[in-house]
Every structure is written in C-alpha cells, then in structure tokens.
Amino acid sequence: MGPRPGQPARGFAPIGQAHCARPRRALCSLRRGRDATPCHARVAPNVVLDLGGHTLTGPSYTSDGVFIEPGATNARVLDGTVINFNFGVADNGSGAVIQRVTAHRNNIGIAVGDVLTLGGGICSAPGCYPVAGSVLSNGRALGNGSGIELFDASAVTVASSTTSGGIVGIDLDAPSSRDRVVGNAANNNEANGIFVDTSATHHQLAGNKATGNGFVDLEDFNPGCDSNQRVGNTFGTSDPASCIH
C-alpha cells in the first residue's frame, strides 16, 4: 500500500510541496506554481523525480540539490533547475537518467560518481558503490565551478548538453573509464572546455564543440591521449595538440 497523499515515497525526502505516490515507482512533482527555497531531495531506486520546470535553490555550497542514493538503480531526474548547491545533482546510483536539468551557480553542476555524503566529497570509504550506465542528456550547466563532472564512473553517457561560464565545462576525473561524451558544447569557460584527468581512460569523445575557453579547449593529462577516442570534434586548442580530432 502506497503512502497517503503528501507523504514521501520510501527513501525520498519531500521537496517543499512535493506529492509522491507508489513507494517503488513514484512520479513526484512540485505543486504547480511553487518553486522550493531552500530544499534538497534524496532519490531512491526506481523513483522518478519530475521537477516540472521548477527551481530548487540551496542555502549555500554546504548541501546538495538532488542526491541519487548510493547503490540506487534506475532513478530518473527530469525537467528542472538547481541553483546554489555544492552538487546541483549528484548521481551516486547506477543506470540513472538525468534529463533536461539546468544547473546554475553550483560548486559542481551535475556530478556522476561516488559521493560520500549529502554534503559532498569523493567516496573512498568501505561501502561505496561503483557508478555505471547512467545517462545525462539535454542538460545545461551554467556558471558552475565544474559544469559536468564524472569520477569513478564507467559506461556513462553525457549527450547533447551545454556547459559555459564556469571554470571547467566537462571534467572526466580518474578513475573513470569507458564513458561516452557525445554532441556537447563546452564553450567560454574560464579554464578548460573538456578536461581528461590522468588514468581517466577508454573514453569516447565524438561530435563535441569546445571553443573560446580561457586555458585550452581540450586538456588530456594522459600521455599521447592514451586510449581515449576522438571523432568529429571541434576544438580550437588542445594540450597536447595531437588530441585535436
């Protein structure tokens, strides 16, 4: 039996005037006309969090906006804006879908990887879960420290998204591997459009555009670009220069 109207689905904290039904496969929506300030949400397995075009605004960089719980599978976060958090969206599950979400003025706009606590931090303690197979598409990351960041994540897809006005547009941190970064725009960031860390390997970068970034448009710390594949990208500058293709 599901929760009464106004009660959260299991493992999900209410957002302002959120209404949730069906404990395992819930569609949660903000009440029409109500944004939520300040607030955050935890998303459990198989839950759909539909922000309905509304905005979640945080009190500071000490909390996260939307947090997909460790080990959660098949969660979905859709159609909204997150502002002024540490992580605007933090995917600590696997097989998640994050679609049509705008992250603005966060420390990290959208993060996919092991996050130790709701307050942030990379997970290195026992009990952490590997993150794999999530899909981020049609997102916008504007004016964040790092727009979209993957760490300790594999087989993740970042597609058709835009990052600008931050320090780094798309950040592939070690030890991420086998991720697909396809058809994105990472322009006019302070440092890098796309950054690939040492030991972040076997990625596919295809059809991306990174131009007008302050340092270099593509920076890859792996010698000789390692096994990272690049096809049909547009980079104004690259370090090393051989990575432009």
Secondary structure, DSSP 8 states (H G I E B T S, - for coil): ----TT---TT----TT-B--SSSS-EEE--TT--BSS--EEE-TT-EEE-TT-EEE-SSTTS-SEEE-TT-BS-EEEEEEEESSSEEEEE-SBS-EEEEEEEES-SEEEEEE-B-STT--B--STT---EES-EEES-EEES-SEEEEEESEES-EEES-EEESSSEEEEEETT-BS-EEES-EEES-SSEEEEE-TT-BS-EEES-EE-S-SSEEEEE-SGGGTT-EEES-EES-EESGGG--
